């Protein structure tokens, strides 16, 4: 596989590879692709949740706005904690 990168992207990859966080350009690219896949999964889940909400609303199943926001914020907080733990585990495993 050949990659054609702009000079700006090449510089970003080199700078990341030269940092203490990554050991090589391969590691930088693998990490970026992992994050891209994860982002796509999250976006797919969000789209599914939105559709589920629309379907529920159309069926007449509605909830109080404040209750909904409290639940969503709690779920977001849990997701952030899981992501921080995952990232910490990955950093430890990489070293």
C-alpha positions as CSV (number, residue, x, y, z in Angstrom):
1,X,0.0,0.0,0.0
2,X,1.3,3.4,-0.9
3,X,0.2,6.5,0.9
4,X,0.5,10.0,-0.6
5,X,0.5,12.6,2.1
6,X,0.7,16.3,2.0
7,X,3.9,17.8,3.5
8,X,1.8,19.1,6.4
9,X,0.5,15.6,7.2
10,X,4.0,14.1,6.9
11,X,5.3,16.8,9.3
12,X,2.5,16.0,11.8
13,X,3.3,12.3,11.7
14,X,7.1,12.9,12.1
15,X,6.5,15.2,15.0
16,X,4.2,12.7,16.7
17,X,6.7,9.9,16.1
18,X,9.5,11.9,17.5
19,X,7.6,12.7,20.7
20,X,7.8,10.4,23.7
21,X,4.2,9.2,23.3
22,X,4.9,7.2,20.1
23,X,7.8,5.0,19.1
24,X,7.4,5.2,15.3
25,X,5.5,6.6,12.4
26,X,3.7,3.2,12.1
27,X,2.5,3.6,15.7
28,X,1.2,7.1,14.9
29,X,-0.7,5.9,11.9
30,X,-2.1,2.8,13.7
31,X,-3.3,5.0,16.6
32,X,-4.9,7.4,14.2
33,X,-6.7,4.6,12.3
34,X,-7.8,3.1,15.6
35,X,-9.3,6.4,16.6
36,X,-11.0,6.8,13.3
37,X,-12.6,3.4,13.5
38,X,-13.7,4.2,17.1
39,X,-15.2,7.5,16.0
40,X,-17.1,5.8,13.2
41,X,-18.6,3.3,15.7
42,X,-19.6,6.1,18.0
43,X,-21.2,8.0,15.2
44,X,-23.1,4.9,14.1
45,X,-24.3,4.4,17.6
46,X,-25.4,8.0,17.9
47,X,-27.4,7.7,14.6
48,X,-29.0,4.5,15.9
49,X,-29.9,6.2,19.2
50,X,-31.4,9.2,17.4
51,X,-33.5,6.9,15.1
52,X,-34.6,5.0,18.2
53,X,-35.7,8.2,19.8
54,X,-37.6,9.4,16.8
55,X,-39.3,6.0,16.5
56,X,-40.2,6.2,20.2
57,X,-41.5,9.7,19.9
58,X,-43.6,8.9,16.9
59,X,-45.1,6.0,18.9
60,X,-46.1,8.5,21.6
61,X,-43.4,7.4,24.1
62,X,-42.1,10.7,25.4
63,X,-40.0,11.6,28.5
64,X,-39.5,14.7,30.5
65,X,-36.7,16.8,29.0
66,X,-34.9,17.4,32.3
67,X,-35.0,13.7,33.2
68,X,-33.6,12.8,29.7
69,X,-30.8,15.3,30.0
70,X,-29.8,14.0,33.5
71,X,-29.7,10.5,32.1
72,X,-27.7,11.5,29.0
73,X,-25.1,13.4,31.1
74,X,-24.7,10.4,33.4
75,X,-24.1,8.1,30.4
76,X,-21.7,10.6,28.9
77,X,-19.8,10.8,32.2
78,X,-19.6,7.0,32.3
79,X,-18.3,6.9,28.7
80,X,-15.6,9.5,29.5
81,X,-14.4,7.5,32.5
82,X,-14.3,4.3,30.3
83,X,-12.3,6.2,27.6
84,X,-9.9,7.6,30.1
85,X,-9.3,4.1,31.6
86,X,-8.9,2.6,28.1
87,X,-6.4,5.3,27.0
88,X,-4.4,4.8,30.2
89,X,-4.3,1.1,29.6
90,X,-3.1,1.6,26.1
91,X,-0.4,4.0,27.2
92,X,0.9,1.5,29.8
93,X,0.8,-1.4,27.2
94,X,2.7,0.7,24.7
95,X,5.5,1.3,27.1
